[in-house]
């Protein structure tokens, strides 16, 4: 019986992996093939239903065409943020890393730097004025350590939230909340109208829920804002953090869907896209989903409004970019550098903007008229964000990566009441200290 259960479990895992992305993972290592072409194995979570999948697939196609016979990227598709982070952590342990890693919102760069496995890009970037000009001061801060450039960003993290105007109207709500007291009053109003107020999640690093949490911390007071600006904080036992977790506990208990507990981003997104919830915290990259009729109804985009967070807050920072890892073959490193430069070029940033509404990492890449016409919500949100009084990076990007697992494990216990807000923060602090 045990053997049968094991077989069934393995079968389910395999089916899940295959269904998560359209292609099977290619686990071959990067190498030089018989024709002298360097093959770069590139693991990514930006596949399948991920909002950036189309952009990454297009960049791979274009790169392979441009460098045909010289370089080739082969995608290793890994569905799910946590699966991706876990894989990189395992490879960090063995030292056998893929040539290019996307740091994303997971702070993977510092993990690799701690093991001296990252290629210094400073000379390459300084020698290429076109590449160097794409680095804003914020992008340099995000991708540099001790004055050296180690990564290159393609996307900005300008993040607020979206709301369903039709559901707001049904509940008698005229506009997004200006304060958190008003926000929670609106949640109560929506609930009384039979409408689930919020899309939330707990699994896979709890991306959506962490956005609400970080916004609450950043707007509490100056100490909360300072906490949100701290890289790799170790003390979560602060009044601001505890107060914010208490509010998130209330949100999980009273204002979200049942499948939020144990649910991933995909469930949270689907609940909003299907009109089951009134609000979701997320960035402009989601805008493309609103017009995708495989995910929504034909007129869904007309129902969606965009907002910055209460107390005039918005997340605003370049997402940690791509970095090159040290390889035994210098030719593989050279190919990897070309891949990073191509994937973060002005063209790549424009492609992400035009295809998916992604905000460019560089100030020099402007929102085109085409993008404005295709994604009117993007223009609206950029205008709203310009007036935000407070802005920081998101919490997931600044916390130690092991806390991504911690927060996913402890949020369900917070919701159930097994732990309170103070206990949650104590566990976060304890696990953060493991990195010291």
C-alpha positions as CSV (number, residue, x, y, z in Angstrom):
1,X,0.0,0.0,0.0
2,X,2.8,2.4,0.9
3,X,4.5,1.7,-2.4
4,X,1.3,2.4,-4.3
5,X,0.9,5.7,-2.4
6,X,4.5,6.6,-3.3
7,X,3.9,5.8,-7.0
8,X,0.7,7.9,-7.0
9,X,2.5,10.8,-5.3
10,X,5.3,10.8,-7.8
11,X,2.9,10.5,-10.7
12,X,0.9,13.5,-9.4
13,X,4.1,15.5,-9.0
14,X,5.2,14.7,-12.6
15,X,1.8,15.6,-14.0
16,X,1.8,18.9,-12.0
17,X,5.2,19.9,-13.4
18,X,4.2,19.1,-16.9
19,X,0.9,20.9,-16.7
20,X,2.5,24.0,-15.1
21,X,4.5,24.9,-18.2
22,X,4.0,24.3,-21.9
23,X,7.4,22.7,-22.5
24,X,9.3,20.0,-20.6
25,X,12.4,21.1,-18.7
26,X,15.7,20.5,-20.3
27,X,18.0,19.6,-17.5
28,X,21.2,19.4,-19.6
29,X,24.1,21.4,-18.4
30,X,25.5,24.4,-20.3
31,X,28.2,23.3,-22.7
32,X,29.7,23.6,-26.1
33,X,28.1,21.3,-28.6
34,X,29.9,19.4,-31.4
35,X,29.5,22.4,-33.8
36,X,31.2,24.7,-31.4
37,X,27.9,26.4,-30.4
38,X,27.7,27.3,-26.7
39,X,24.5,26.1,-25.2
40,X,23.2,28.0,-22.1
41,X,20.8,26.1,-19.9
42,X,18.5,28.7,-18.3
43,X,16.1,27.8,-15.5
44,X,13.1,30.1,-15.1
45,X,9.8,30.3,-13.3
46,X,8.6,32.8,-16.0
47,X,6.8,30.1,-18.0
48,X,3.4,28.6,-18.4
49,X,0.8,30.9,-16.8
50,X,3.3,33.3,-15.4
51,X,2.6,36.8,-16.7
52,X,6.2,37.2,-18.1
53,X,6.2,33.9,-19.9
54,X,5.5,35.4,-23.3
55,X,8.2,38.1,-23.0
56,X,10.9,35.6,-21.9
57,X,9.9,33.1,-24.7
58,X,10.2,36.0,-27.2
59,X,13.6,37.1,-25.9
60,X,14.9,33.5,-26.1
61,X,13.7,33.2,-29.7
62,X,15.3,36.5,-30.7
63,X,18.6,35.8,-28.9
64,X,18.9,32.3,-30.5
65,X,18.2,33.8,-34.0
66,X,20.7,36.6,-33.5
67,X,23.5,34.3,-32.3
68,X,22.5,31.3,-34.4
69,X,25.5,28.9,-34.6
70,X,27.4,30.7,-31.8
71,X,25.1,30.7,-28.7
72,X,21.8,29.0,-27.9
73,X,19.6,29.4,-24.8
74,X,17.7,26.3,-23.7
75,X,14.9,27.0,-21.2
76,X,14.5,24.8,-18.2
77,X,11.0,25.7,-17.1
78,X,10.2,25.5,-13.4
79,X,6.6,26.3,-12.5
80,X,6.2,28.2,-9.2
81,X,8.4,30.8,-7.5
82,X,9.2,28.6,-4.6
83,X,10.2,25.7,-6.8
84,X,12.6,28.0,-8.7
85,X,14.1,29.5,-5.5
86,X,14.5,26.0,-4.0
87,X,16.3,24.8,-7.1
88,X,18.8,27.7,-7.1
89,X,19.4,27.1,-3.4
90,X,20.2,23.5,-4.0
91,X,22.6,24.4,-6.8
92,X,24.2,27.0,-4.6
93,X,25.0,24.3,-2.2
94,X,26.7,22.2,-4.8
95,X,28.3,25.2,-6.6
96,X,27.0,23.9,-9.9
97,X,25.0,26.9,-10.9
98,X,23.5,27.8,-14.3
99,X,25.4,30.5,-16.1
100,X,22.6,33.1,-15.8
101,X,20.2,33.5,-12.8
102,X,17.3,36.0,-12.6
103,X,17.4,37.5,-9.1
104,X,13.8,38.6,-9.4
105,X,12.2,39.5,-6.1
106,X,14.0,36.8,-4.2
107,X,17.3,38.4,-3.3
108,X,19.3,35.5,-4.9
109,X,22.2,37.8,-5.7
110,X,23.5,38.1,-2.1
111,X,23.2,34.3,-1.6
112,X,25.5,33.7,-4.6
113,X,27.9,36.5,-3.7
114,X,28.3,35.0,-0.2
115,X,29.8,32.0,-1.9
116,X,31.9,34.1,-4.4
117,X,30.0,32.6,-7.4
118,X,29.1,35.8,-9.2
119,X,30.9,37.5,-12.1
120,X,31.7,41.2,-11.7
121,X,30.1,43.0,-14.6
122,X,31.6,46.5,-13.8
123,X,34.2,46.6,-16.5
124,X,31.8,45.2,-19.1
125,X,29.1,47.7,-18.2
126,X,31.5,50.7,-18.0
127,X,32.9,49.8,-21.4
128,X,29.5,49.8,-23.1
129,X,27.9,53.3,-22.9
130,X,24.6,52.0,-24.2
131,X,24.3,49.4,-21.5
132,X,25.6,51.8,-18.8
133,X,23.0,54.4,-19.7
134,X,20.3,52.0,-18.8
135,X,21.3,52.0,-15.2
136,X,19.4,54.6,-13.1
137,X,20.7,55.4,-9.6
138,X,18.1,53.1,-8.2
139,X,19.1,50.3,-10.5
140,X,22.7,50.7,-9.5
141,X,21.8,50.4,-5.9
142,X,19.7,47.3,-6.5
143,X,22.3,45.6,-8.6
144,X,25.6,46.7,-7.0
145,X,27.5,45.7,-3.9
146,X,30.6,47.6,-2.5
147,X,30.8,49.7,-5.7
148,X,30.8,46.8,-8.1
149,X,28.0,46.0,-10.6
150,X,26.9,42.4,-10.4
151,X,23.5,42.3,-12.1
152,X,21.3,44.1,-14.7
153,X,17.6,44.9,-14.4
154,X,15.0,44.7,-17.1
155,X,11.9,45.6,-15.1
156,X,10.8,48.2,-12.6
157,X,8.7,47.2,-9.6
158,X,6.0,50.0,-9.6
159,X,3.3,48.3,-7.7
160,X,-0.1,49.3,-6.4
161,X,-3.4,47.5,-6.5
162,X,-6.3,46.9,-8.9
163,X,-10.0,47.0,-8.1
164,X,-13.2,45.9,-9.8
165,X,-15.3,49.0,-10.5
166,X,-18.4,47.1,-11.1
167,X,-18.2,45.4,-7.6
168,X,-17.3,48.7,-6.0
169,X,-20.4,50.3,-7.6
170,X,-22.6,47.4,-6.4
171,X,-21.4,48.0,-2.8
172,X,-21.8,51.8,-3.2
173,X,-18.1,52.6,-3.1
174,X,-17.2,55.5,-5.2
175,X,-13.4,55.5,-5.2
176,X,-10.3,53.7,-3.7
177,X,-9.5,54.4,-0.1
178,X,-7.3,57.3,0.9
179,X,-6.5,56.0,4.4
180,X,-6.2,52.5,5.9
181,X,-9.2,53.2,8.2
182,X,-11.3,53.9,5.0
183,X,-9.8,50.8,3.3
184,X,-10.9,48.5,6.1
185,X,-14.3,50.2,6.2
186,X,-14.6,49.5,2.4
187,X,-13.7,45.8,3.0
188,X,-16.5,45.6,5.6
189,X,-18.9,47.3,3.2
190,X,-18.0,44.9,0.4
191,X,-18.4,41.9,2.7
192,X,-21.9,43.1,3.8
193,X,-22.8,43.4,0.1
194,X,-21.9,39.7,-0.4
195,X,-18.7,40.5,-2.2
196,X,-15.3,39.0,-1.1
197,X,-13.1,42.1,-0.8
198,X,-9.5,40.8,-1.3
199,X,-7.5,38.3,-3.4
200,X,-4.8,36.9,-1.1
201,X,-2.4,33.9,-0.9
202,X,-0.1,32.2,1.5
203,X,1.9,29.7,-0.6
204,X,4.8,30.3,-2.9
205,X,6.1,33.2,-0.8
206,X,2.6,34.8,-0.5
207,X,3.4,37.5,-3.1
208,X,0.0,39.2,-3.0
209,X,-0.4,39.1,0.8
210,X,3.1,40.4,1.3
211,X,2.3,43.4,-0.8
212,X,-0.5,44.3,1.6
213,X,1.7,43.6,4.6
214,X,4.6,45.8,3.4
215,X,2.3,48.7,2.5
216,X,0.9,48.6,6.0
217,X,4.3,48.6,7.6
218,X,5.7,51.4,5.4
219,X,2.8,53.7,6.1
220,X,2.6,53.2,9.8
221,X,5.3,55.7,10.8
222,X,8.9,56.6,10.0
223,X,10.3,53.6,11.8
224,X,8.1,51.4,9.6
225,X,9.4,53.1,6.5
226,X,13.0,52.7,7.6
227,X,12.3,49.0,8.2
228,X,11.0,48.6,4.6
229,X,14.1,50.3,3.3
230,X,16.5,48.0,5.2
231,X,18.1,45.2,3.3
232,X,18.0,41.8,5.1
233,X,16.4,43.0,8.4
234,X,16.7,40.6,11.3
235,X,14.3,42.1,13.8
236,X,10.7,41.7,13.0
237,X,9.6,42.3,16.6
238,X,8.8,45.9,16.0
239,X,5.5,47.7,16.9
240,X,4.9,48.6,13.3
241,X,5.4,45.0,12.0
242,X,3.3,43.5,14.8
243,X,0.5,46.0,14.1
244,X,0.6,45.3,10.3
245,X,0.6,41.5,10.9
246,X,-2.5,41.9,13.1
247,X,-4.3,43.7,10.2
248,X,-3.2,41.0,7.7
249,X,-4.5,38.4,10.1
250,X,-7.9,40.2,10.1
251,X,-7.7,40.3,6.2
252,X,-7.1,36.5,6.0
253,X,-9.8,35.7,8.5
254,X,-12.6,38.0,7.3
255,X,-11.9,39.5,3.9
256,X,-10.5,36.9,1.5
257,X,-11.4,33.6,-0.2
258,X,-11.2,30.2,1.4
259,X,-8.6,29.0,-1.1
260,X,-6.2,31.9,-0.1
261,X,-5.1,29.6,2.8
262,X,-2.6,27.3,1.1
263,X,-3.3,29.0,-2.2
264,X,-0.7,30.4,-4.6
265,X,-0.6,33.6,-6.6
266,X,-2.4,31.8,-9.5
267,X,-5.5,31.3,-7.4
268,X,-5.4,34.8,-6.1
269,X,-5.1,36.1,-9.6
270,X,-7.9,33.9,-11.0
271,X,-10.3,35.0,-8.2
272,X,-9.8,38.6,-9.3
273,X,-9.9,37.8,-13.0
274,X,-13.1,35.8,-12.6
275,X,-14.8,38.6,-10.7
276,X,-14.9,36.7,-7.4
277,X,-12.9,39.3,-5.5
278,X,-13.0,43.1,-5.6
279,X,-9.2,43.9,-5.1
280,X,-5.8,42.5,-5.8
281,X,-2.4,43.9,-5.0
282,X,-0.1,43.5,-8.0
283,X,2.0,45.3,-10.5
284,X,1.3,46.6,-14.1
285,X,2.6,43.3,-15.6
286,X,-0.9,41.9,-14.7
287,X,-2.6,44.4,-17.0
288,X,-2.1,42.2,-20.0
289,X,-4.2,39.5,-18.3
290,X,-7.2,41.8,-18.2
291,X,-7.6,41.8,-22.0
292,X,-6.7,38.1,-22.3
293,X,-10.0,36.4,-23.1
294,X,-8.7,33.0,-22.2
295,X,-8.5,34.3,-18.6
296,X,-11.4,36.9,-18.5
297,X,-14.6,37.9,-20.2
298,X,-14.4,40.2,-23.2
299,X,-15.2,43.4,-21.4
300,X,-13.4,42.6,-18.1
301,X,-10.7,45.3,-18.7
302,X,-13.4,48.0,-18.7
303,X,-14.3,47.0,-15.2
304,X,-10.8,47.4,-13.7
305,X,-9.5,50.4,-12.0
306,X,-6.0,51.0,-10.5
307,X,-4.9,52.6,-7.3
308,X,-1.9,53.4,-5.1
309,X,-2.1,52.2,-1.5
310,X,-3.8,54.1,1.3
311,X,-1.7,56.9,2.9
312,X,-0.2,57.7,-0.5
313,X,2.2,54.8,-0.8
314,X,3.5,52.9,-3.8
315,X,6.2,50.3,-4.3
316,X,8.9,51.7,-6.6
317,X,12.2,50.1,-7.2
318,X,13.9,48.2,-10.1
319,X,13.5,44.4,-9.7
320,X,16.9,42.7,-8.9
321,X,18.1,41.7,-12.4
322,X,20.0,39.0,-14.1
323,X,23.5,38.0,-13.0
324,X,26.3,35.8,-14.4
325,X,27.8,33.0,-12.3
326,X,31.4,31.8,-12.4
327,X,31.9,28.9,-14.8
328,X,34.9,26.6,-15.5
329,X,34.7,27.6,-19.2
330,X,35.4,31.3,-19.8
331,X,33.5,31.0,-23.1
332,X,30.3,30.1,-21.3
333,X,30.8,33.1,-19.1
334,X,31.2,35.3,-22.2
335,X,28.0,33.9,-23.7
336,X,26.2,34.4,-20.4
337,X,27.2,38.1,-20.3
338,X,25.8,38.5,-23.8
339,X,22.6,36.9,-22.7
340,X,22.2,39.3,-19.7
341,X,23.0,42.3,-21.9
342,X,20.4,41.2,-24.5
343,X,17.8,40.4,-21.8
344,X,18.1,43.8,-20.2
345,X,18.6,45.9,-23.3
346,X,16.4,48.9,-24.2
347,X,14.8,46.6,-26.7
348,X,14.0,43.9,-24.1
349,X,12.6,46.5,-21.8
350,X,10.4,48.0,-24.6
351,X,9.3,44.4,-25.5
352,X,8.1,43.7,-21.9
353,X,6.3,47.1,-21.9
354,X,4.6,46.5,-25.3
355,X,3.7,42.9,-24.8
356,X,2.7,42.8,-21.1
357,X,2.6,46.3,-19.7
358,X,5.8,45.8,-17.7
359,X,7.3,49.0,-16.4
360,X,10.9,49.4,-17.7
361,X,13.8,49.4,-15.2
362,X,15.4,52.3,-17.0
363,X,14.2,55.9,-17.0
364,X,15.4,56.2,-20.6
365,X,12.9,53.7,-21.9
366,X,9.7,55.7,-22.3
367,X,6.1,54.4,-22.4
368,X,5.3,54.4,-26.1
369,X,2.0,55.6,-27.6
370,X,1.4,51.9,-28.6
371,X,1.7,50.8,-25.0
372,X,-0.6,53.6,-23.8
373,X,-3.2,52.7,-26.3
374,X,-2.9,49.0,-25.5
375,X,-2.7,49.4,-21.8
376,X,-4.6,52.6,-20.8
377,X,-4.5,51.4,-17.1
378,X,-0.7,51.6,-17.2
379,X,-0.7,55.3,-18.1
380,X,-3.3,55.9,-15.4
381,X,-1.3,54.1,-12.8
382,X,2.0,55.8,-13.7
383,X,0.2,59.2,-13.2
384,X,-1.2,58.1,-9.9
385,X,2.2,56.7,-8.7
386,X,3.9,60.0,-9.6
387,X,1.9,61.7,-6.8
388,X,2.7,59.1,-4.2
389,X,4.3,60.6,-1.1
390,X,6.0,57.4,0.1
391,X,7.8,54.7,-1.8
392,X,10.1,51.7,-1.1
393,X,11.0,48.3,-2.5
394,X,8.7,45.4,-1.6
395,X,9.3,43.3,1.5
396,X,10.0,40.1,-0.5
397,X,12.9,41.8,-2.3
398,X,14.6,42.9,0.9
399,X,14.1,39.9,3.3
400,X,16.5,36.9,3.6
401,X,15.4,34.3,1.0
402,X,14.8,31.6,3.7
403,X,11.9,33.8,5.0
404,X,10.0,33.2,1.8
405,X,9.4,29.7,3.1
406,X,8.8,30.9,6.7
407,X,6.1,33.4,5.7
408,X,4.3,30.7,3.6
409,X,4.4,28.3,6.5
410,X,3.3,30.7,9.2
411,X,0.5,32.7,7.5
412,X,-1.9,29.7,7.6
413,X,-1.2,29.4,11.3
414,X,-1.7,33.1,11.8
415,X,-5.1,32.8,10.0
416,X,-6.2,29.9,12.1
417,X,-5.1,31.5,15.4
418,X,-2.5,29.0,16.2
419,X,-0.1,31.9,16.5
420,X,-0.8,35.6,17.1
421,X,0.9,38.6,15.4
422,X,3.7,38.8,18.0
423,X,4.4,35.1,17.6
424,X,4.5,35.4,13.9
425,X,7.1,38.2,14.1
426,X,9.1,36.2,16.7
427,X,9.4,33.3,14.2
428,X,10.4,35.6,11.4
429,X,13.1,37.2,13.6
430,X,14.3,33.7,14.7
431,X,14.6,32.5,11.1
432,X,16.2,35.7,9.9
433,X,18.9,35.3,12.6
434,X,19.9,32.0,11.1
435,X,21.6,33.9,8.3
436,X,23.9,35.7,10.7
